[in-house]
């Protein structure tokens, strides 16, 4: 029988701490990638809207 029962494995806190440190070290990179993705999304939406407007304008004139 094992009397050293620990309901939370010792590695759980270490893994969480390691993950938080990893995120903290890469915070600038993560923020840059989020901004980059948002810019791509805005650009794609703007181009789509421009083409939609051109098609609409061509049909009504």
URJOMO-V80201 format. One record per pair of residues at least 12 apart in sequence whose ideal C-beta (glycine too) atoms are under 10 Angstrom apart, sorted by the first residue. I is the first residue (numbers start at 1). J is the second residue. Records with the same first field share a line. If there is no record, write none. Layout:
I: J + J
This chain:
none
